[in-house]
């Protein structure tokens, strides 16, 4: 396939097709991804309904994003598979220490409540690029909190409690 129009033909709902075409062209022009790293497929849900899978490899953050769009998109948020793993698993916090530091340094109880893909937070004007930016920001926040946990272990083991090493590093 040589053009976005040919790839978009899989989507048989014209408003969704126009929107996805516009967003993909914009991402290609901004060098977020290249044409060859985009694929679109349609999978049946039941007799008359389909879901559309838009797979994009983001060249900026080197992650594979698969957006699963229902026939109600953009009025219903897409589902996201990030690097072959459901996005909701990335948002889940299993450590109480991590949760406490996230609240202390970022002012958030969890990632689930703030994500754009939550039905309560979703708005039709959010784009695929917005969701990619959010996933990247959550990754950076997790990395920062993990660094703070490591710093606290080092501090507890080798330094005195009065040293405010976290402020020196950030």
Secondary structure as UniProt FT lines:
FT   HELIX           4..8
FT   TURN            9..10
FT   HELIX           14..29
FT   TURN            30..31
FT   HELIX           35..37
FT   STRAND          38..44
FT   STRAND          50..58
FT   TURN            59..62
FT   STRAND          63..69
FT   TURN            71..74
FT   STRAND          79..82
FT   TURN            83..84
FT   STRAND          85..86
FT   HELIX           87..91
FT   HELIX           96..106
FT   TURN            112..114
FT   TURN            116..117
FT   TURN            119..121
FT   TURN            124..125
FT   HELIX           128..158
FT   TURN            161..162
FT   HELIX           165..169
//
